[in-house]
Amino acid sequence: MVKPLNMKEKAPRRLKRQDLPKVTPALARYLIGKTLVHDWKGTRLAGRIVETEAYLVGDAAAHSFRGETPRNRSLFLERGHAYVYFIYGNHFMLNMSGGPHGTGEGVLLRAAEPLEGIDKMRMLRGTEPLRDLARGPGRLAEAFAIDRSLDGVDFCGGADLWLGSAVRSVGAIATSVRIGITKDAHRPLRFYERGNQFVSGTKAMRR
């Protein structure tokens, strides 16, 4: 059973853009163990990022593959901005732009370990099990009250949605192919904290 973080003992500090690696796969790996925070309606929703996927220039699975559009414009912002999109007609996905302005690379936040605001997360998700609150990108977005109004928000710019430092040491980080795609599925661009129960997919995908 994971105990909620006592934020008075060790609160995350807001990360600055210069803290973020400039190369997108390195950024995806760097985000493992960092704290995702959304100060929402008087409640802090916080969790440790435990799984990410990188999407690169020339990547057939990336939303930027066919160029910039009104829908994916935030993906082309300088690294550290939110790119939020709606998929399958029922949930949002939260990404972070990577690389310099105009690049079109990004990192999908796939799973988080809840730390604070857990009761509100349960309300938002309509489910009780802690393990399932933010295990998978659609669940993560729902648990953190993410919608299109947050598209383009600067994670490093003082907004209510922000990226914080790690609140405890990070375990071993593993790499694998990405999940749930068919194009360029062979690329080893998924990163996760090995053995963490909050990582999405089967047990084999957490080893």
C-alpha positions in Angstrom: 0.0 0.0 0.0 1.5 3.3 -1.1 1.2 6.1 1.5 0.3 9.6 0.3 3.2 12.0 0.4 3.4 14.4 3.4 4.1 17.5 1.3 5.2 19.5 4.4 8.1 17.1 4.8 9.3 17.1 1.3 7.6 19.3 -1.3 8.6 19.3 -4.9 10.2 22.5 -6.3 9.0 23.8 -9.6 11.4 22.9 -12.4 12.8 25.4 -14.7 13.2 25.0 -18.5 16.9 24.8 -18.2 16.4 21.7 -16.0 14.8 19.8 -18.9 17.0 17.9 -21.3 17.0 19.3 -24.8 16.9 15.9 -26.6 13.4 14.4 -26.4 14.3 10.7 -25.5 16.5 12.1 -22.7 13.6 14.3 -21.6 11.2 11.2 -21.6 13.7 9.4 -19.4 14.3 12.4 -17.2 10.6 12.8 -16.4 10.5 9.4 -14.6 10.3 10.1 -10.9 9.5 13.8 -11.3 6.3 15.2 -9.8 3.2 16.1 -11.9 1.1 18.7 -10.1 -2.2 20.3 -11.0 -3.5 22.9 -8.5 -7.2 22.4 -9.3 -10.1 24.1 -7.6 -8.4 24.5 -4.3 -7.0 21.0 -4.3 -3.5 19.9 -5.2 -3.4 16.8 -7.4 0.1 15.4 -7.4 1.8 12.2 -8.5 5.1 10.7 -9.5 5.5 10.2 -13.2 6.5 6.5 -13.6 6.0 5.9 -17.3 6.5 8.0 -20.5 6.9 7.6 -24.3 8.9 9.8 -26.7 7.6 10.7 -30.1 10.2 12.2 -32.6 10.6 14.0 -35.9 10.0 11.5 -38.7 8.2 9.2 -36.4 5.1 7.8 -38.2 3.3 7.4 -34.8 3.8 11.0 -33.9 1.0 13.6 -34.3 3.5 15.9 -35.9 4.4 13.4 -38.7 2.3 15.3 -41.4 3.3 18.8 -40.1 1.8 21.4 -37.9 -2.0 21.8 -37.6 -4.3 23.8 -35.3 -4.9 20.6 -33.3 -1.2 19.8 -32.7 0.2 23.3 -32.6 1.3 23.0 -28.9 3.5 20.1 -29.8 5.6 22.5 -31.8 6.2 24.8 -28.9 9.6 24.9 -27.1 10.1 22.0 -24.7 8.2 22.0 -21.5 4.7 22.9 -22.8 1.5 20.8 -22.5 0.0 19.2 -25.6 -3.5 17.9 -24.8 -5.6 16.1 -27.2 -8.9 14.1 -27.1 -8.9 10.5 -28.5 -11.3 7.7 -29.1 -14.2 10.0 -28.3 -13.8 9.5 -24.5 -10.6 10.7 -23.0 -7.8 13.2 -23.1 -4.0 12.6 -23.3 -1.4 14.7 -21.6 2.0 15.3 -23.4 5.0 17.6 -23.0 6.6 19.2 -26.0 10.2 18.4 -26.6 13.1 20.1 -28.4 13.3 23.6 -29.7 10.3 25.6 -30.9 9.1 24.3 -34.3 10.4 20.8 -33.8 7.2 18.9 -33.2 8.5 16.3 -30.8 6.9 15.3 -27.5 6.6 13.0 -24.5 3.4 11.2 -23.6 2.8 10.9 -19.9 1.6 7.3 -19.6 1.3 6.7 -15.9 1.7 8.3 -12.5 1.8 7.1 -8.9 -0.7 9.2 -6.9 0.7 11.2 -4.0 -1.7 14.0 -3.0 -5.4 14.8 -3.7 -6.2 11.1 -3.9 -9.8 11.5 -2.7 -10.4 14.0 -5.5 -8.7 11.7 -8.0 -11.1 8.9 -7.0 -14.0 11.3 -7.5 -12.7 12.4 -10.9 -12.1 8.8 -12.0 -15.2 7.3 -10.4 -13.1 4.4 -9.0 -11.5 3.4 -5.7 -8.4 1.3 -6.3 -5.3 3.5 -5.8 -3.3 1.4 -8.4 -5.8 2.2 -11.2 -6.2 5.9 -10.6 -3.5 7.1 -13.1 -2.2 3.8 -14.6 -2.4 4.5 -18.3 -2.5 7.9 -20.2 -6.3 8.3 -20.3 -6.7 7.5 -16.6 -3.8 9.9 -15.8 -5.5 12.7 -17.6 -8.8 12.1 -15.9 -7.3 11.7 -12.5 -5.4 15.0 -12.9 -8.4 16.9 -14.3 -6.8 17.4 -17.7 -8.8 18.8 -20.6 -8.2 20.9 -23.7 -8.3 24.1 -21.7 -4.7 23.2 -20.6 -3.4 22.7 -24.1 -0.3 24.9 -24.5 0.2 25.6 -20.8 3.9 26.1 -19.9 4.8 23.5 -17.3 7.7 25.8 -16.3 5.9 29.1 -16.4 4.0 29.4 -13.1 0.7 27.9 -14.2 -1.5 25.7 -12.1 -0.3 22.7 -14.1 3.4 22.3 -13.4 6.3 19.9 -13.2 8.1 19.4 -9.9 11.3 17.8 -8.8 11.4 14.2 -7.5 10.1 13.8 -3.9 12.1 10.6 -3.4 14.8 8.6 -5.1 14.0 6.9 -8.4 14.4 3.2 -8.9 15.9 1.5 -11.9 14.6 3.0 -15.2 13.9 0.5 -18.0 13.3 1.0 -21.7 11.0 -0.9 -24.1 9.0 -0.5 -27.3 5.9 1.7 -27.1 2.5 0.4 -26.3 -0.8 0.6 -28.3 0.5 1.8 -31.6 1.1 0.1 -35.0 3.4 2.5 -36.8 7.1 2.5 -35.8 6.1 0.3 -32.9 9.5 -1.3 -32.8 11.3 1.9 -31.5 12.6 1.6 -27.9 11.1 4.9 -26.8 9.1 3.9 -23.7 10.6 4.6 -20.3 9.4 3.4 -16.9 10.4 2.8 -13.3 11.1 -0.9 -13.2 8.8 -2.9 -10.9 6.5 0.0 -10.1 2.9 -1.3 -9.7 1.5 2.0 -11.1 3.1 1.4 -14.6 0.5 0.5 -17.2 0.2 -2.7 -19.1 0.9 -6.3 -17.9 3.3 -7.4 -15.2 5.8 -8.2 -18.0 5.7 -4.6 -19.1 6.8 -3.5 -15.6 9.9 -5.7 -15.3 
